[in-house]
Amino acid sequence: MTAHGHLRRRWAALAVSVIAASTTCAGDEPAPREAFITNQSGQSLSIVDLATFKVTDEIKIGGRPAGIALSSDGKLAFVTAPEGNELVIVDAITRQIIKRVMMSGGPLGIATHPSTGMVYVADLYAHKISVVDPDAGAVTAEVAVGESPSGVAVTPDGALVLSADRDSNEVSLIDTKMNERIGRVPVGERPFGVTISADGRRAYTANVGSNDVSVIDIAGRMVIATIPVGRRPYAVALSGGRAFVTNQYANTLSVIDTGTLKVVKTLAVGDYPEGIAADPARSYVYVACWFDNVLMRIDTAKLAVAGEVEVGDGPRAFGLFLR
């Protein structure tokens, strides 16, 4: 391993306890054409053409970018830059940065509202969710949640925002009309990524401290299952009746049947898999492997690796990164 690799591993031992991501499974939508991958070490955003599976653009972001979300129309990409304390807004068509919104603390997890376009950013250090109006380029509300919120997701109807509150071992539920925390659900140890099913009934948290996934009944505000997975699970993607979980320290994906809530297979992937997102239209999930600097494509029907492409240095891709 290179000296750079050793440095990255040492940084990862610290970062794993403070950085998270979220993914939300889309419903019946057109197949995405591109992947927007945040490269934390390279301080850039790689754009991958999914048809050719090649990088077509590289945008310098700065601030060690981590979180990623896209507007519902696919025209804007939203990137959190934790070390720059910024939310960076990118025109996904022209590939130009159009706004930099100053944030407090440590902006990490991020998600967008499906109809209003509002952006929800988890502040790891200030223990709040910031609500950003992308047109105004300003924070319009702040909602206090549990300690160290990381992953963020919005229900398909836009009624609720869920945040994975790492140091409180719980998930917060936020009413998007009132911008108020209206509930909390205890989950496993140190929840990071949180993902909501396409029907809005369930949420899945990857719990890095207890090496398991909590399955939440959102309406009932309760955990209905706890599923052991690999070491340091980080994020979850949903596709074809299965949940795919990235296990950082195991270099694997755990594949869970969402009907039986049992692990049905474990797949070997690249070194230090983190961000993951699903393309149900083409039966693929995509995994960013931080230490290998690649984006991997997984065939969800065959449960096998179907390709990989080299991206920037230190890809994290925490959030919904397919457009």
DODREN-542093 format. One record per residue (C-alpha): x, y, z; residue number from 1. Coordinates in nm, 4 decimals. Example, Ala and Ser with C-alpha at 12.3 -4.5 7.8 and 13.67 -1.06 7.14 Angstrom:
# residues 2
<node east="1.2300" north="-0.4500" up="0.7800" i="1"/>
<node east="1.3670" north="-0.1060" up="0.7140" i="2"/>
# end
This chain:
# residues 323
<node east="0.0000" north="0.0000" up="0.0000" i="1"/>
<node east="0.1241" north="0.3507" up="-0.0819" i="2"/>
<node east="0.1931" north="0.6164" up="0.1784" i="3"/>
<node east="-0.1132" north="0.7960" up="0.0448" i="4"/>
<node east="-0.3187" north="0.4834" up="0.1073" i="5"/>
<node east="-0.1955" north="0.4607" up="0.4659" i="6"/>
<node east="-0.2823" north="0.8242" up="0.5272" i="7"/>
<node east="-0.6287" north="0.7722" up="0.3854" i="8"/>
<node east="-0.6883" north="0.4711" up="0.6067" i="9"/>
<node east="-0.5870" north="0.6686" up="0.9150" i="10"/>
<node east="-0.8175" north="0.9503" up="0.8120" i="11"/>
<node east="-1.0937" north="0.6943" up="0.7514" i="12"/>
<node east="-1.0681" north="0.5606" up="1.1051" i="13"/>
<node east="-1.1666" north="0.9087" up="1.2195" i="14"/>
<node east="-1.4071" north="0.9893" up="0.9393" i="15"/>
<node east="-1.6124" north="0.6748" up="0.9827" i="16"/>
<node east="-1.7413" north="0.8101" up="1.3125" i="17"/>
<node east="-1.8411" north="1.1469" up="1.1774" i="18"/>
<node east="-1.9598" north="1.1167" up="0.8175" i="19"/>
<node east="-2.2752" north="0.9618" up="0.6781" i="20"/>
<node east="-2.4914" north="0.9415" up="0.3777" i="21"/>
<node east="-2.8464" north="0.8763" up="0.2739" i="22"/>
<node east="-3.0164" north="0.7229" up="-0.0261" i="23"/>
<node east="-3.3815" north="0.7232" up="-0.1269" i="24"/>
<node east="-3.5159" north="0.4656" up="-0.3665" i="25"/>
<node east="-3.7073" north="0.6168" up="-0.6563" i="26"/>
<node east="-4.0354" north="0.4844" up="-0.7872" i="27"/>
<node east="-4.1273" north="0.4149" up="-1.1513" i="28"/>
<node east="-3.9071" north="0.6780" up="-1.3171" i="29"/>
<node east="-3.7033" north="0.6925" up="-1.6374" i="30"/>
<node east="-3.3680" north="0.5204" up="-1.6208" i="31"/>
<node east="-3.0959" north="0.7593" up="-1.5019" i="32"/>
<node east="-2.8295" north="0.8622" up="-1.7517" i="33"/>
<node east="-2.5526" north="0.9847" up="-1.5241" i="34"/>
<node east="-2.3932" north="0.9392" up="-1.1835" i="35"/>
<node east="-2.2609" north="1.2377" up="-0.9850" i="36"/>
<node east="-1.9821" north="1.1178" up="-0.7568" i="37"/>
<node east="-1.8283" north="1.3320" up="-0.4835" i="38"/>
<node east="-1.4537" north="1.2762" up="-0.4477" i="39"/>
<node east="-1.3550" north="1.3849" up="-0.0991" i="40"/>
<node east="-0.9766" north="1.3563" up="-0.1290" i="41"/>
<node east="-0.9776" north="1.4952" up="-0.4837" i="42"/>
<node east="-1.2163" north="1.7754" up="-0.3817" i="43"/>
<node east="-1.4166" north="1.7279" up="-0.6995" i="44"/>
<node east="-1.7338" north="1.5930" up="-0.8554" i="45"/>
<node east="-1.6986" north="1.3198" up="-1.1195" i="46"/>
<node east="-1.9812" north="1.2799" up="-1.3693" i="47"/>
<node east="-2.0156" north="0.9305" up="-1.5147" i="48"/>
<node east="-2.2119" north="0.8521" up="-1.8320" i="49"/>
<node east="-2.3984" north="0.5338" up="-1.7419" i="50"/>
<node east="-2.4381" north="0.4192" up="-2.1034" i="51"/>
<node east="-2.0658" north="0.4214" up="-2.1818" i="52"/>
<node east="-1.9664" north="0.3896" up="-1.8154" i="53"/>
<node east="-1.6980" north="0.6527" up="-1.8524" i="54"/>
<node east="-1.6237" north="0.9807" up="-1.6747" i="55"/>
<node east="-1.7297" north="1.2695" up="-1.8971" i="56"/>
<node east="-1.6669" north="1.5671" up="-1.6662" i="57"/>
<node east="-1.4794" north="1.6608" up="-1.3498" i="58"/>
<node east="-1.5885" north="1.9691" up="-1.1535" i="59"/>
<node east="-1.3667" north="2.1204" up="-0.8855" i="60"/>
<node east="-1.5701" north="2.1741" up="-0.5680" i="61"/>
<node east="-1.3290" north="2.2286" up="-0.2769" i="62"/>
<node east="-1.4015" north="2.1770" up="0.0919" i="63"/>
<node east="-1.3643" north="1.7962" up="0.0718" i="64"/>
<node east="-1.7111" north="1.7249" up="-0.0763" i="65"/>
<node east="-1.9096" north="1.4373" up="0.0712" i="66"/>
<node east="-2.2899" north="1.4530" up="0.0417" i="67"/>
<node east="-2.4784" north="1.4599" up="-0.2872" i="68"/>
<node east="-2.8410" north="1.5038" up="-0.3936" i="69"/>
<node east="-3.0165" north="1.6043" up="-0.7138" i="70"/>
<node east="-3.3290" north="1.8069" up="-0.7777" i="71"/>
<node east="-3.6356" north="1.6103" up="-0.8821" i="72"/>
<node east="-3.6073" north="1.7447" up="-1.2390" i="73"/>
<node east="-3.2383" north="1.6531" up="-1.2534" i="74"/>
<node east="-3.1289" north="2.0058" up="-1.3400" i="75"/>
<node east="-2.9390" north="2.0809" up="-1.0195" i="76"/>
<node east="-2.6854" north="1.8888" up="-0.8130" i="77"/>
<node east="-2.6375" north="1.9755" up="-0.4467" i="78"/>
<node east="-2.3034" north="1.8971" up="-0.2833" i="79"/>
<node east="-2.2047" north="1.9331" up="0.0817" i="80"/>
<node east="-1.8494" north="2.0505" up="0.1477" i="81"/>
<node east="-1.7829" north="1.9792" up="0.5185" i="82"/>
<node east="-1.4458" north="2.1477" up="0.5447" i="83"/>
<node east="-1.5644" north="2.4522" up="0.3525" i="84"/>
<node east="-1.8895" north="2.4727" up="0.5536" i="85"/>
<node east="-2.0749" north="2.5091" up="0.2249" i="86"/>
<node east="-2.3613" north="2.3752" up="0.0236" i="87"/>
<node east="-2.2447" north="2.3950" up="-0.3379" i="88"/>
<node east="-2.5162" north="2.4146" up="-0.6053" i="89"/>
<node east="-2.4145" north="2.2871" up="-0.9499" i="90"/>
<node east="-2.6034" north="2.3237" up="-1.2778" i="91"/>
<node east="-2.6152" north="1.9594" up="-1.3839" i="92"/>
<node east="-2.6645" north="2.0513" up="-1.7498" i="93"/>
<node east="-2.3951" north="2.3162" up="-1.8003" i="94"/>
<node east="-2.1616" north="2.1656" up="-1.5334" i="95"/>
<node east="-2.1145" north="2.5076" up="-1.3753" i="96"/>
<node east="-2.1222" north="2.6016" up="-1.0058" i="97"/>
<node east="-2.4028" north="2.8550" up="-0.9708" i="98"/>
<node east="-2.4181" north="2.9141" up="-0.5926" i="99"/>
<node east="-2.2241" north="2.8540" up="-0.2751" i="100"/>
<node east="-2.4404" north="2.8680" up="0.0371" i="101"/>
<node east="-2.2549" north="2.9148" up="0.3650" i="102"/>
<node east="-2.3549" north="2.6654" up="0.6353" i="103"/>
<node east="-2.2605" north="2.6383" up="1.0010" i="104"/>
<node east="-2.0876" north="2.3414" up="1.1625" i="105"/>
<node east="-2.0368" north="2.0334" up="0.9481" i="106"/>
<node east="-2.2772" north="1.9896" up="0.6541" i="107"/>
<node east="-2.2857" north="1.6233" up="0.5458" i="108"/>
<node east="-2.6026" north="1.4278" up="0.4664" i="109"/>
<node east="-2.8405" north="1.5893" up="0.2177" i="110"/>
<node east="-3.1764" north="1.5289" up="0.0491" i="111"/>
<node east="-3.4254" north="1.7255" up="-0.1610" i="112"/>
<node east="-3.8024" north="1.7682" up="-0.1413" i="113"/>
<node east="-3.9781" north="1.6024" up="-0.4389" i="114"/>
<node east="-4.2145" north="1.8929" up="-0.5106" i="115"/>
<node east="-4.1039" north="2.2129" up="-0.3361" i="116"/>
<node east="-3.7375" north="2.1716" up="-0.4263" i="117"/>
<node east="-3.6241" north="2.2624" up="-0.0754" i="118"/>
<node east="-3.2927" north="2.1099" up="0.0326" i="119"/>
<node east="-3.2377" north="1.9464" up="0.3731" i="120"/>
<node east="-2.8828" north="1.9380" up="0.5082" i="121"/>
<node east="-2.7673" north="1.7530" up="0.8205" i="122"/>
<node east="-2.5309" north="1.9516" up="1.0423" i="123"/>
<node east="-2.3219" north="1.6971" up="1.2278" i="124"/>
<node east="-2.1804" north="1.9377" up="1.4840" i="125"/>
<node east="-2.4732" north="2.1734" up="1.5479" i="126"/>
<node east="-2.7232" north="1.8835" up="1.5799" i="127"/>
<node east="-2.9781" north="2.0254" up="1.3391" i="128"/>
<node east="-3.1282" north="1.9949" up="0.9943" i="129"/>
<node east="-3.0974" north="2.3123" up="0.7884" i="130"/>
<node east="-3.3658" north="2.3880" up="0.5299" i="131"/>
<node east="-3.2228" north="2.5645" up="0.2238" i="132"/>
<node east="-3.4133" north="2.7486" up="-0.0488" i="133"/>
<node east="-3.1946" north="2.6842" up="-0.3553" i="134"/>
<node east="-3.3447" north="2.9731" up="-0.5536" i="135"/>
<node east="-3.2650" north="3.2221" up="-0.2805" i="136"/>
<node east="-2.9407" north="3.0475" up="-0.1921" i="137"/>
<node east="-3.0182" north="3.0814" up="0.1770" i="138"/>
<node east="-3.1106" north="2.8844" up="0.4875" i="139"/>
<node east="-3.4792" north="2.9473" up="0.5614" i="140"/>
<node east="-3.5271" north="2.7259" up="0.8694" i="141"/>
<node east="-3.3369" north="2.5127" up="1.1169" i="142"/>
<node east="-3.4777" north="2.2110" up="1.3002" i="143"/>
<node east="-3.3133" north="2.0741" up="1.6142" i="144"/>
<node east="-3.2760" north="1.6952" up="1.6060" i="145"/>
<node east="-3.0692" north="1.4373" up="1.7931" i="146"/>
<node east="-2.6920" north="1.4398" up="1.8300" i="147"/>
<node east="-2.4752" north="1.4322" up="1.5184" i="148"/>
<node east="-2.7327" north="1.3889" up="1.2397" i="149"/>
<node east="-2.5775" north="1.2240" up="0.9365" i="150"/>
<node east="-2.7973" north="1.0637" up="0.6700" i="151"/>
<node east="-3.1128" north="1.2438" up="0.5514" i="152"/>
<node east="-3.4079" north="1.1215" up="0.3447" i="153"/>
<node east="-3.7484" north="1.2592" up="0.2413" i="154"/>
<node east="-4.0636" north="1.0476" up="0.2088" i="155"/>
<node east="-4.1970" north="1.0180" up="-0.1488" i="156"/>
<node east="-4.5012" north="1.2311" up="-0.0624" i="157"/>
<node east="-4.2752" north="1.4999" up="0.0798" i="158"/>
<node east="-4.4510" north="1.5019" up="0.4169" i="159"/>
<node east="-4.1565" north="1.3930" up="0.6314" i="160"/>
<node east="-3.7826" north="1.4256" up="0.6537" i="161"/>
<node east="-3.5931" north="1.1518" up="0.8386" i="162"/>
<node east="-3.2481" north="1.2092" up="0.9851" i="163"/>
<node east="-3.0167" north="0.9408" up="1.1194" i="164"/>
<node east="-2.8902" north="1.0880" up="1.4474" i="165"/>
<node east="-2.5620" north="0.9072" up="1.4972" i="166"/>
<node east="-2.4761" north="0.9819" up="1.8585" i="167"/>
<node east="-2.8349" north="0.9559" up="1.9821" i="168"/>
<node east="-2.8875" north="0.6111" up="1.8265" i="169"/>
<node east="-3.2182" north="0.7234" up="1.6829" i="170"/>
<node east="-3.3977" north="0.8564" up="1.3772" i="171"/>
<node east="-3.5781" north="1.1910" up="1.3903" i="172"/>
<node east="-3.9024" north="1.2565" up="1.2019" i="173"/>
<node east="-3.9562" north="1.6131" up="1.0798" i="174"/>
<node east="-4.2812" north="1.7612" up="0.9498" i="175"/>
<node east="-4.1881" north="1.9478" up="0.6305" i="176"/>
<node east="-4.4814" north="2.1907" up="0.6474" i="177"/>
<node east="-4.4116" north="2.3051" up="1.0018" i="178"/>
<node east="-4.0355" north="2.2383" up="0.9926" i="179"/>
<node east="-4.0661" north="2.0780" up="1.3347" i="180"/>
<node east="-3.9413" north="1.7527" up="1.4825" i="181"/>
<node east="-4.2520" north="1.5472" up="1.5552" i="182"/>
<node east="-4.1078" north="1.2128" up="1.6565" i="183"/>
<node east="-3.8082" north="0.9900" up="1.7096" i="184"/>
<node east="-3.7409" north="0.6182" up="1.6735" i="185"/>
<node east="-3.4594" north="0.4378" up="1.8629" i="186"/>
<node east="-3.2493" north="0.2250" up="1.6265" i="187"/>
<node east="-2.9122" north="0.0466" up="1.6363" i="188"/>
<node east="-2.5798" north="0.1944" up="1.7379" i="189"/>
<node east="-2.4555" north="0.4924" up="1.5369" i="190"/>
<node east="-2.6993" north="0.5049" up="1.2453" i="191"/>
<node east="-2.5468" north="0.6743" up="0.9398" i="192"/>
<node east="-2.7268" north="0.6237" up="0.6095" i="193"/>
<node east="-3.1085" north="0.6258" up="0.6046" i="194"/>
<node east="-3.3156" north="0.5112" up="0.3067" i="195"/>
<node east="-3.6925" north="0.5227" up="0.2527" i="196"/>
<node east="-3.8844" north="0.2700" up="0.0428" i="197"/>
<node east="-4.0640" north="0.3853" up="-0.2736" i="198"/>
<node east="-4.4052" north="0.3404" up="-0.1073" i="199"/>
<node east="-4.2980" north="0.5497" up="0.1903" i="200"/>
<node east="-4.3857" north="0.2816" up="0.4440" i="201"/>
<node east="-4.0426" north="0.1735" up="0.5628" i="202"/>
<node east="-3.7035" north="0.3226" up="0.6352" i="203"/>
<node east="-3.3727" north="0.1404" up="0.6638" i="204"/>
<node east="-3.0752" north="0.2631" up="0.8671" i="205"/>
<node east="-2.7195" north="0.1351" up="0.8359" i="206"/>
<node east="-2.5836" north="0.1212" up="1.1915" i="207"/>
<node east="-2.2036" north="0.1372" up="1.1865" i="208"/>
<node east="-2.1672" north="0.0799" up="1.5595" i="209"/>
<node east="-2.3742" north="-0.2370" up="1.5906" i="210"/>
<node east="-2.3071" north="-0.3851" up="1.2439" i="211"/>
<node east="-2.6723" north="-0.4163" up="1.1561" i="212"/>
<node east="-2.9647" north="-0.2569" up="0.9728" i="213"/>
<node east="-3.2761" north="-0.1297" up="1.1500" i="214"/>
<node east="-3.6044" north="-0.1550" up="0.9581" i="215"/>
<node east="-3.8532" north="0.1132" up="1.0631" i="216"/>
<node east="-4.2306" north="0.1174" up="1.0201" i="217"/>
<node east="-4.2623" north="0.4911" up="0.9539" i="218"/>
<node east="-4.6343" north="0.5224" up="1.0308" i="219"/>
<node east="-4.5992" north="0.3137" up="1.3462" i="220"/>
<node east="-4.2764" north="0.4917" up="1.4445" i="221"/>
<node east="-4.1137" north="0.1683" up="1.5522" i="222"/>
<node east="-3.8384" north="-0.0742" up="1.4508" i="223"/>
<node east="-3.9872" north="-0.3950" up="1.3131" i="224"/>
<node east="-3.6610" north="-0.5805" up="1.2453" i="225"/>
<node east="-3.2879" north="-0.5658" up="1.3142" i="226"/>
<node east="-3.0747" north="-0.7461" up="1.0569" i="227"/>
<node east="-2.7064" north="-0.8322" up="1.1182" i="228"/>
<node east="-2.4831" north="-0.7446" up="0.8209" i="229"/>
<node east="-2.1082" north="-0.6927" up="0.7616" i="230"/>
<node east="-1.8578" north="-0.4736" up="0.9459" i="231"/>
<node east="-1.9343" north="-0.1013" up="0.9490" i="232"/>
<node east="-2.2489" north="-0.0851" up="0.7352" i="233"/>
<node east="-2.2761" north="0.2635" up="0.5927" i="234"/>
<node east="-2.5642" north="0.3082" up="0.3492" i="235"/>
<node east="-2.8553" north="0.1198" up="0.1926" i="236"/>
<node east="-3.0092" north="0.1129" up="-0.1569" i="237"/>
<node east="-3.3361" north="-0.0575" up="-0.2494" i="238"/>
<node east="-3.4119" north="-0.2399" up="-0.5728" i="239"/>
<node east="-3.6245" north="-0.5346" up="-0.6852" i="240"/>
<node east="-3.7453" north="-0.6409" up="-0.3423" i="241"/>
<node east="-3.3959" north="-0.6302" up="-0.1966" i="242"/>
<node east="-3.1890" north="-0.3980" up="0.0171" i="243"/>
<node east="-2.8207" north="-0.3606" up="-0.0669" i="244"/>
<node east="-2.5955" north="-0.2540" up="0.2205" i="245"/>
<node east="-2.2375" north="-0.1284" up="0.1864" i="246"/>
<node east="-2.0078" north="-0.2737" up="0.4542" i="247"/>
<node east="-1.7011" north="-0.0493" up="0.4781" i="248"/>
<node east="-1.4627" north="-0.2676" up="0.6749" i="249"/>
<node east="-1.5694" north="-0.5951" up="0.5110" i="250"/>
<node east="-1.5419" north="-0.4695" up="0.1492" i="251"/>
<node east="-1.8777" north="-0.6319" up="0.0788" i="252"/>
<node east="-2.2441" north="-0.5729" up="0.0058" i="253"/>
<node east="-2.5043" north="-0.7502" up="0.2157" i="254"/>
<node east="-2.8137" north="-0.8357" up="0.0124" i="255"/>
<node east="-3.1352" north="-0.8433" up="0.2173" i="256"/>
<node east="-3.4701" north="-0.9814" up="0.1033" i="257"/>
<node east="-3.7143" north="-0.7052" up="0.2049" i="258"/>
<node east="-3.9957" north="-0.9568" up="0.2371" i="259"/>
<node east="-3.8293" north="-1.2034" up="0.4726" i="260"/>
<node east="-3.5896" north="-0.9414" up="0.6151" i="261"/>
<node east="-3.3043" north="-1.1899" up="0.5926" i="262"/>
<node east="-2.9605" north="-1.1633" up="0.4302" i="263"/>
<node east="-2.9676" north="-1.3800" up="0.1184" i="264"/>
<node east="-2.6195" north="-1.3147" up="-0.0172" i="265"/>
<node east="-2.2961" north="-1.1297" up="0.0508" i="266"/>
<node east="-2.1056" north="-0.9867" up="-0.2456" i="267"/>
<node east="-1.7382" north="-0.8923" up="-0.2558" i="268"/>
<node east="-1.6837" north="-0.5420" up="-0.3923" i="269"/>
<node east="-1.4035" north="-0.2838" up="-0.3910" i="270"/>
<node east="-1.2041" north="-0.1459" up="-0.1013" i="271"/>
<node east="-1.4087" north="0.0544" up="0.1509" i="272"/>
<node east="-1.7515" north="0.0716" up="-0.0167" i="273"/>
<node east="-1.9633" north="0.3652" up="0.0987" i="274"/>
<node east="-2.2158" north="0.5563" up="-0.1140" i="275"/>
<node east="-2.4709" north="0.3427" up="-0.2961" i="276"/>
<node east="-2.7702" north="0.4199" up="-0.5173" i="277"/>
<node east="-3.0212" north="0.2120" up="-0.7129" i="278"/>
<node east="-3.1291" north="0.2208" up="-1.0761" i="279"/>
<node east="-3.4387" north="-0.0032" up="-1.0650" i="280"/>
<node east="-3.5174" north="0.0623" up="-1.4319" i="281"/>
<node east="-3.2011" north="-0.1181" up="-1.5408" i="282"/>
<node east="-3.1696" north="-0.3537" up="-1.2428" i="283"/>
<node east="-2.8412" north="-0.2078" up="-1.1235" i="284"/>
<node east="-2.7019" north="-0.0588" up="-0.8078" i="285"/>
<node east="-2.3896" north="0.1570" up="-0.8085" i="286"/>
<node east="-2.1314" north="0.1580" up="-0.5307" i="287"/>
<node east="-1.8566" north="0.4137" up="-0.4648" i="288"/>
<node east="-1.5435" north="0.2451" up="-0.3297" i="289"/>
<node east="-1.3399" north="0.5062" up="-0.1466" i="290"/>
<node east="-0.9969" north="0.3416" up="-0.1307" i="291"/>
<node east="-1.0071" north="0.1941" up="-0.4825" i="292"/>
<node east="-1.1227" north="0.5218" up="-0.6443" i="293"/>
<node east="-1.3876" north="0.3413" up="-0.8486" i="294"/>
<node east="-1.7614" north="0.3350" up="-0.9052" i="295"/>
<node east="-1.8835" north="-0.0238" up="-0.9338" i="296"/>
<node east="-2.1961" north="-0.1442" up="-1.1122" i="297"/>
<node east="-2.3835" north="-0.4388" up="-0.9586" i="298"/>
<node east="-2.6360" north="-0.6437" up="-1.1564" i="299"/>
<node east="-2.9239" north="-0.6903" up="-0.9097" i="300"/>
<node east="-3.0743" north="-0.9829" up="-1.1031" i="301"/>
<node east="-2.7523" north="-1.1823" up="-1.1231" i="302"/>
<node east="-2.6179" north="-1.0465" up="-0.7915" i="303"/>
<node east="-2.2792" north="-0.9961" up="-0.9493" i="304"/>
<node east="-2.0384" north="-0.7143" up="-1.0312" i="305"/>
<node east="-2.1108" north="-0.5930" up="-1.3860" i="306"/>
<node east="-1.8339" north="-0.3358" up="-1.4280" i="307"/>
<node east="-1.6367" north="-0.0531" up="-1.2753" i="308"/>
<node east="-1.5027" north="0.2865" up="-1.3744" i="309"/>
<node east="-1.2230" north="0.4899" up="-1.2189" i="310"/>
<node east="-1.3411" north="0.8228" up="-1.0774" i="311"/>
<node east="-1.1657" north="1.0881" up="-0.8654" i="312"/>
<node east="-0.9610" north="1.0447" up="-0.5511" i="313"/>
<node east="-1.1607" north="0.9237" up="-0.2509" i="314"/>
<node east="-1.5155" north="0.8819" up="-0.3895" i="315"/>
<node east="-1.7822" north="0.9032" up="-0.1174" i="316"/>
<node east="-2.1099" north="0.9724" up="-0.3053" i="317"/>
<node east="-2.3219" north="1.0058" up="0.0101" i="318"/>
<node east="-2.6764" north="1.0384" up="-0.1105" i="319"/>
<node east="-2.8929" north="1.0125" up="-0.4190" i="320"/>
<node east="-2.6350" north="1.0497" up="-0.6967" i="321"/>
<node east="-2.8116" north="0.9146" up="-1.0068" i="322"/>
<node east="-2.9622" north="1.1546" up="-1.2612" i="323"/>
# end
